[in-house]
Amino acid sequence: MIQTCSFGLLVIDEKNYTSDLIIYPDGHVEDHWHRQSGHRLSSDDIDKLIKSDPEIIIAGTGAIGLMKPEKELIKLLHQKTIEFIFEPNKKAIKIYNRLFPKKRVGACFHLTC
């Protein structure tokens, strides 16, 4: 469960993370995650997450939502029947915490901007 977030910080199961990260459906967290193109999110950026067989992927797009998914990513996830939700971090965290006990949920979070 994600306890809290602020600009540059996410607390998951009482552990502090200060870099962008991916949460896999099994609960494994990969921190120090980097995208290929700054504030754009592509399928290459979350390839391992896609391959982890989630039902849903939630993208926390930053404190004010500057990270944007590419249209190709949205199309690919739709084809794979993976529900895709992208929202600024506070809203994305609420959705993640509500869904993760019930579904195979993966997530990625941009912790700044």
C-alpha positions in Angstrom: 0.0 0.0 0.0 1.2 3.5 -0.7 1.0 5.6 2.4 1.8 9.0 1.2 3.4 11.2 -1.4 4.8 14.6 -1.8 7.0 16.3 -4.4 9.9 13.9 -4.8 8.8 11.4 -2.2 6.6 8.3 -2.2 6.2 6.1 0.9 5.3 2.4 0.2 4.9 0.0 3.1 6.8 2.4 5.3 9.8 2.7 3.0 10.7 6.0 1.5 11.4 6.3 -2.3 12.9 9.5 -3.8 13.2 8.5 -7.4 10.7 7.6 -10.1 9.6 4.0 -9.7 7.6 1.0 -11.0 5.4 -1.2 -8.8 4.8 -4.7 -10.3 1.6 -6.7 -9.6 3.6 -9.0 -7.2 4.4 -5.9 -5.1 8.1 -5.7 -6.2 9.3 -2.1 -6.5 11.9 -1.0 -9.0 13.2 2.4 -8.1 15.6 4.7 -10.1 13.3 4.2 -13.1 14.1 6.4 -16.1 12.1 7.1 -19.2 13.8 7.5 -22.6 12.3 10.9 -23.3 11.8 13.0 -20.2 8.1 13.6 -19.6 6.8 11.2 -22.3 5.8 7.7 -21.3 6.3 5.0 -24.0 5.8 1.3 -24.1 9.6 0.8 -24.0 9.7 2.6 -20.7 7.3 0.1 -19.0 8.0 -3.0 -21.1 8.8 -5.2 -18.1 5.7 -4.0 -16.4 3.5 -4.8 -19.4 5.1 -8.3 -19.6 4.3 -8.9 -15.9 0.7 -9.6 -16.9 -1.2 -6.8 -15.1 -5.0 -6.3 -15.5 -4.5 -2.6 -14.9 -1.6 -0.2 -15.2 -1.8 3.1 -13.3 0.6 5.9 -14.2 1.2 8.6 -11.7 2.0 11.5 -14.0 3.7 13.6 -11.4 2.8 16.2 -8.8 1.1 18.4 -11.4 0.7 15.8 -14.1 3.5 16.7 -16.6 4.3 13.2 -17.7 2.2 12.2 -20.7 1.6 8.8 -22.2 2.3 8.4 -25.9 -0.7 7.5 -28.1 1.0 4.4 -29.2 1.3 3.2 -25.6 -2.5 3.8 -25.0 -3.2 1.8 -28.2 -0.9 -1.1 -27.3 -2.4 -1.5 -23.8 -5.9 -1.4 -25.3 -5.0 -4.1 -27.7 -3.6 -6.2 -24.9 -6.8 -5.6 -22.9 -4.8 -3.9 -20.1 -6.8 -1.1 -18.5 -4.7 2.0 -18.4 -5.3 4.9 -16.0 -3.1 8.0 -15.9 -3.6 10.7 -13.4 -1.5 13.1 -11.3 0.1 11.3 -8.4 -2.4 12.0 -5.5 -5.3 10.8 -7.6 -3.3 7.8 -9.0 -2.4 6.7 -5.5 -6.0 6.7 -4.3 -7.0 4.6 -7.3 -4.0 2.2 -6.8 -4.7 1.7 -3.1 -8.4 1.0 -3.9 -7.7 -1.5 -6.7 -4.5 -3.4 -5.7 -6.2 -5.7 -3.2 -8.7 -6.8 -5.8 -6.9 -6.8 -9.1 -3.4 -7.5 -10.6 -2.3 -3.9 -10.6 1.0 -2.5 -11.8 2.0 1.2 -11.5 4.6 3.7 -12.5 5.2 7.0 -10.8 7.0 10.2 -11.8 7.8 11.7 -8.4 8.4 15.3 -9.4 6.7 17.8 -11.9 
